[in-house]
Amino acid sequence: MSFAVERGSKHAGDVNLDCDDVIVGSGAGGAVVAALLAESGRRVLVLEEGPHVPIETIQRLRPSQHLARVWRDGGMTVAVGVGDSPTINVTMGRAVGGSSIVTGAVCFRTPEHVLADWSGRLGLRELTESSLRPHFEEVERAISVEEVPEQMRSLGTQRFAEGAQKLGYVMEPLRRNTKGCNGCGRCNFGCPHGAKMSVDMTYLPRAVAAGATIWSDCLVDTIAMKGGRATGVQGRIIGRNPGFLHRAGRIRVRAQRVVVAAGAYHTPLLLDRCGAGKRSGQVGRNMTLHPSFRMFARFEERIEGWRGALQSAYSRSLQHEGLTMVGLFVPPGVLAATMPGFGTEHVRRAADIPHLAVFGGLLHDEAGGTVRRGPGREPFVTYRMAREDRARIPNVIRRMAEVFFAAGAKEVFPPILGQPGVTADQFARLDLDNVPSMRLECSSQHPLGSARMGTSEGTSVTNVDGRVWGTENLFVADGSLVPTSLGVNPQVTVMALATRVAQRMM
Amino acid sequence: MTKTMLRDARAFAEALFSTERGAPPEARIDWLLTELADFTENAGARATLILQGGLLTASWLAPPLIGRAPPLARLSVADRCRALDKLEHTPAGLPLLAVKAMLCIIYYEHPDVQRESGITTGSAQKTSCMKSVTS
């Protein structure tokens, strides 16, 4: 689906714009707010730092080209581990559509026990299952959430499910935002068939149809404030090679209201720079990541894990241990990269790629991340894993290995740097409890909570409607709002909360 | 990418993907480095910095681990493999992961490599594998 985007990089000189509502960021949160406000008759302007890569171009990109053009830092962003915590590779999108265009399309509603915690312990009484249900339903309709049929499971996922069944774990089908998916296993790197219903296929075209304007290549540096009122935003246009004597053009937007939806890494930076929410002392704190660990398993038979849906099934049987196991696959090159060794040894191991199955384990973590200003304009993010979460890591690795061995795997490759594949006997002898954090391969796709909502200024950055404490017209509408870890993929939660924020703004 | 970065990346890649027959064909490594340059150009300064850090670590810290003087490019392919393998098992091995990951992601997109490795995703054939997308 194509829609008009103003490419900032094509505009020479400075740009001054005026609108009712300016939205910083075009991902899952910003796109929803943009569509709903535009459809209510507001003059909406969306500013996106990343480029606009139309679906026709995305369809032609190889994974490495997609990484370079659509992922923040080419997929190399990290949260630096502090104390006994692993350093975590945090992946995010940086393009029109934000992270929604690099997800595996997995959709979960906020789990009921999480909502019970929010409305009970945190006092967010408005956020119950029944009050959010209409928002979930609206979002799911808009992005075409459907269950992945069992016949679309990859052989790797089928084998994992067999092992899980033997151990008494229940596997359930995942739901994804897809329409006409044929299971080519490339969701993270741009659906070649345009079947993933990310916001560039759904909410953003709706926003434009309702009169919203989207500018790409526009980096917002600061929010202009006058007392407790936001009066607009200022930033610069990211030009391609502007040349030695040419400075990048500036962009200034005057607006009645400002919505920040730049993601959990950048939203707190913008708030910090303009001093909004400062009194709370919570800006940039309380970030959760869902630290995730992959497990590869080698089977005698050819698995060809790239055949079938990238993500199709999961198990919450170990939820009481803070662990959700989710099916996935990664491109062959990524599989090869995790094979230890160099030269002949590496190439020999990489020859096993067609025999590898993959599964992932995601920790329902306590808040341990902090976003600070880093050198330049990028944030410096640290993550101190809670002691209980750190203690769970060996268990995550053990559980997934047990499932694969029960399914008949010959070897597993634990997420430990430099660790070759091990048989069941060798695995039993691994001292998982004493693996140094620096050797753990850990990733995250779900940074959340760095400008969390709450009931008081002392404990949160925004109120339950997403309005920043101490301001009249400055709102947050992205994953930063989410007050605790979810234990499941957050896309639908973020979009439902953004729907609520937009409705409160109308 | 700077000349030094290209030299270090070539030395790293020749070792990583070498077999009993030696380093991969030169044309394939040339293609890999062209694609790596395209990656750094589009992925931004931080990604380039991370890769540069990993390459520097490999180039200067790995050779002393087998009693040889740096940089890595001066060593034979077999010695490079021994040195990098040793480095990978030390705490300083973490920065290697980014370099290894990026080189592998690109390398295994090459249709010849996919064919040799039994990878049949077909993505390389469907897309413009041998040519960079510039839009």
Interface residues (C-beta under 8 A of the other chain):
Chain A: V53 T57 R60 L61 R62 P63 S64 Q65 L67 A68 R69 W71 D73 G74 G75 M76 T77 T87 G185 R186 P192 R302 E304 W306 P331 P332 G333 V334 A336 A337 T338 P340 G341 F342 G343 T344 E345 H346 V347 A350 A351 I353 P354 G376 E378 L417 G418 P436 M438 R439 E441
Chain B: A15 L16 F17 S18 T19 E20 E35 D38 F39 T40 E41 N42 A43 G44 A45 R46 A47 I50 L51 V77 A78 R80 C81 L84 D85 E88 H89 P91 G93 L94 L97 A98 K100 A101 M102 L103 C104 I105 I106 Y107 Y108 E109 Q114 S117 G118 I119 T120 T121 S123 A124 K126 T127 S128 C129 S132 V133 S135
